[in-house]
Amino acid sequence: MHCRAAPSLSQSRAMKPLRRIRIVLARPIYGGNIGSVCRAMKNFGLRDLVIAGGGPREDLASLRPMAAHAGDIWNRHRDAPTLAEAVSDCGLVVGTTGRGGLYRAHAVTPRDAAPRILTAAADRRVALVFGPEDDGLTNEDLALCPLLIRIPNSPAYPSMNLAMAVTVCAYELFLQSGQFEPPAERTPEATMVAKQRLFELWRQMLLEIGFMPPHKADHMMLGFLRAFSRGPLSDADVRLLMGVCRQARWVAAQYRRYRALADDGARAAEPRPIGVARPPPDPPHEKR
């Protein structure tokens, strides 16, 4: 049985604004897209889904398969006869568009809109409205949306799938909500003594493997010093790099040993001038 860790206090506080954010799909056409929207919502902590103005009209059989394990989002969804009723209890309504124009020129990116959305969601519900797959939101729809979002994308193909657009917006909201806490480094940063020891060991290794000549070592090691200083080195990092150095030095020593043995064998096998006898072998030791 797998047990999930309880969310931290900071994560619990961050979840509250996300729970007040409502995804409104205005007149959606394809059931598969709605299922994918449900999955994207659950991925990023959103739970409130409203279908406004009817739908879907096609591909109904794909809705639940595309939702995968987010079927509970669909089970809880609500239907509203009009977009105005779907957002009537919201303090802020945010529309989305993929087109430009006079009434859409003030659109901002999801990243820029996220702080305002999350601030508003701390006290009241916020609706994030997406239009139908074929035409998007109409100017009449946008009249209900004081804030407008447009996702930056390539002009070669600016049309985005409905679920993809929801995913991008939900991701930005989740990321800026503070709910995601990146894992902290498990080991502390290494001391200067440990770093200096690593640097000296690295120098010895580079000399022994022939990477640099001794007279250029001081100059070339400045480059490695800059490389090692670009980011923090933990105790674990230093131990790992020292292990690499020691192994490389051991391999270099083995190579020199076998090279010496091979050179001795080659000299012993060299042909001697005619008339020069080889020295007799050493007499065997007598057994006592």
GINOR-V706792 format. One record per pair of residues at least 12 apart in sequence whose ideal C-beta (glycine too) atoms are under 10 Angstrom apart, sorted by the first residue. I is the first residue (numbers start at 0). GAP is how many residues later the second one is. Records with the same first field share a line. If there is no record, write none. Layout:
I=GAP, GAP
This chain:
6=172, 174
7=171, 173
9=168, 169, 171
10=34, 166, 167, 168, 169, 170
11=167
12=109, 164, 165, 166
13=31, 104, 160, 162, 163, 164, 165, 166, 167
14=30, 32, 159, 162, 163, 164
15=105, 106, 161, 163
16=28, 100, 101, 102, 103, 104, 105, 106, 109, 156, 159, 160, 161, 162
17=23, 26, 27, 28, 29, 30, 100, 103, 152, 155, 156, 159, 161
18=26, 27, 28, 29, 102, 106
19=26, 27, 28, 70, 71, 97, 98, 100, 101, 102, 103, 104, 105, 106
20=20, 23, 24, 25, 26, 27, 69, 71, 73, 96, 97, 99, 100, 104, 105, 106, 107, 148, 149, 152, 153, 156
21=24, 25, 26, 27, 28, 56, 64, 65, 67, 68, 71, 99, 103, 104, 105, 106, 107
22=14, 15, 17, 18, 23, 24, 25, 26, 27, 28, 50, 54, 104, 105, 106, 107, 143, 146, 147
23=24, 25, 26, 27, 28, 29, 54, 56, 59, 62, 63, 66, 69, 70, 71, 103, 104, 105, 106, 107, 117
24=12, 24, 25, 26, 27, 28, 30, 31, 52, 58, 61, 103, 104, 105, 106, 107, 108, 137, 141
25=24, 25, 26, 27, 28, 29, 54, 56, 57, 60, 61, 69, 70, 103, 104, 105, 106, 110, 111, 112, 115, 118
26=24, 25, 26, 27, 28, 29, 30, 56, 104, 105, 106, 107, 108, 110, 111, 114
27=23, 24, 25, 26, 27, 28, 29, 30, 102, 103, 104, 105, 134
28=26, 27, 28, 29, 30, 103, 104, 105, 106, 133
29=25, 26, 27, 28, 29, 30, 32, 33, 36, 102, 103, 104, 131, 132, 133
30=24, 25, 26, 27, 28, 29, 30, 31, 32, 33, 34, 35, 36, 43
31=24, 26, 27, 28, 29, 30, 31, 32, 33, 34, 35, 129, 130, 131
32=22, 23, 25, 26, 29, 30, 33, 97, 99, 100, 128, 129, 130, 131, 133
33=15, 17, 21, 22, 25, 26, 28, 29, 30, 32, 33, 39, 40, 43, 128, 129, 132
34=21, 24, 25, 27, 28, 29, 30, 31, 32, 33, 35, 36, 38, 39, 128
35=26, 27, 30, 31, 32, 34, 125, 126, 127, 128, 130, 131
36=12, 26, 29, 30, 33, 36, 37, 40, 93, 124, 125, 126, 127, 128, 129, 130, 133
37=25, 26, 28, 29, 30, 31, 32, 33, 34, 35, 36, 37, 38, 39, 125, 128
38=27, 28, 29, 30, 31, 32, 34, 35, 124, 127, 128
39=27, 30, 33, 122, 123, 124, 125, 126, 127, 128, 129, 130, 131
40=26, 29, 32, 33, 36, 122, 125, 126, 129
41=25, 26, 27, 28, 29, 30, 31, 128
42=27, 124, 127, 128, 131
43=122, 123, 125, 126, 127, 128, 129, 130, 131, 133, 135, 136
44=125, 128, 129, 132, 134, 135
45=27, 82, 120, 123, 124, 127, 128
46=23, 25, 26, 29, 30
47=25, 28, 29, 30, 77, 78, 79, 80
48=21, 24, 25, 26, 27, 28, 29, 117
49=27, 28, 29, 30, 33, 35, 36, 37, 77, 79
50=23, 26, 27, 28, 29, 35
51=26, 27, 28, 29, 30, 31, 32, 33, 34, 35, 75, 77, 78, 89
52=26, 27, 28, 29, 30, 31, 32, 33, 78, 79, 88
53=25, 26, 27, 28
54=24, 77, 78
55=76, 77
56=75
57=75
65=97
81=62
82=12, 44, 46, 48, 54, 55, 57, 58, 60, 61, 62
83=56, 57, 59, 60
85=41, 43, 58
86=38, 39, 40, 41, 42, 57, 58
87=39, 56
88=35, 36, 38
89=30, 31, 34, 35, 36, 37, 38, 39, 54
90=29, 30, 32, 33, 34, 35, 36
91=21, 24, 25, 27, 28, 29, 31, 32, 33, 34, 35, 36, 53, 54, 55
92=27, 32, 33, 34, 35, 36, 48, 49, 51, 52, 53, 54
93=14, 16, 19, 22, 23, 26, 32, 33, 34, 35, 36, 51, 52, 53, 54, 55, 75
94=12, 32, 33, 34, 35, 36, 41, 42, 46, 47, 48, 49, 50, 51, 52, 53, 54, 55
95=14, 17, 32, 33, 34, 35, 40, 41, 46, 49, 52, 53, 54, 55, 64, 66, 69, 70, 72, 73
96=33, 34, 39, 40, 44, 45, 48, 51, 52, 53, 54, 68
97=33, 38, 39, 52, 53, 55, 60, 61, 62, 67
98=36, 37, 38, 51, 59, 60
99=50, 58
100=38, 41
101=37
102=36, 39, 40, 45
103=32, 33, 35, 38, 44, 46
104=43, 45
105=40, 41, 42, 44
106=35, 38, 40, 41, 42, 43, 44
107=39, 40, 41, 42
108=40, 41, 42, 43, 59, 60, 63
109=18, 39, 40, 41, 42, 55, 58, 59, 60, 61, 62, 63, 66
110=38, 40, 41, 57, 58, 60, 61, 62, 64, 65
111=37, 60
112=15, 34, 35, 36, 37, 56, 59, 60, 63
113=35, 55, 57, 58, 59, 60, 61, 62, 63
114=57, 58, 61
115=31
116=30, 32, 52, 55, 56, 59, 60
117=54, 55, 58, 59, 60
119=27
120=52, 56
125=21, 47
126=17, 18
127=17, 19, 21, 37, 38, 41, 42, 45
128=12, 13, 15, 16, 19, 20
129=19, 32, 33, 35, 36, 39
130=31, 34
131=30
132=26, 27, 28, 29, 30, 32
135=23, 24, 26, 29
148=16, 19, 20, 23
149=15
150=13, 14, 17, 18, 21
151=16
152=12, 15
184=47, 49, 50, 51, 52
185=48, 49, 50
186=47, 48, 49, 50, 51, 52
187=44, 46, 47, 48
188=43, 44, 45, 46, 48, 49
189=42, 43, 44, 45, 46, 47, 48, 49, 51
190=44, 47
193=39, 40, 41, 43, 44, 45, 48
194=30, 33, 34, 38, 42, 43, 46
196=41, 45
197=30, 35, 39, 40, 41, 42, 43, 44, 47
198=22, 25, 26, 29, 39, 42
199=21, 45
200=37, 40, 41, 43, 44, 45, 47, 48
201=19, 22, 23, 26, 39, 40, 42, 43, 46
202=14, 15, 17, 18, 21, 42
203=13, 41, 42, 44, 45, 48
204=36, 37, 39, 40, 41, 42, 43, 44, 46, 47
205=14, 15, 18, 39, 42, 43
206=14, 42, 45
207=37, 40, 41, 42, 43, 44, 45, 47, 48
208=39, 40, 42, 43, 46
209=42, 45
210=37
211=12
227=13
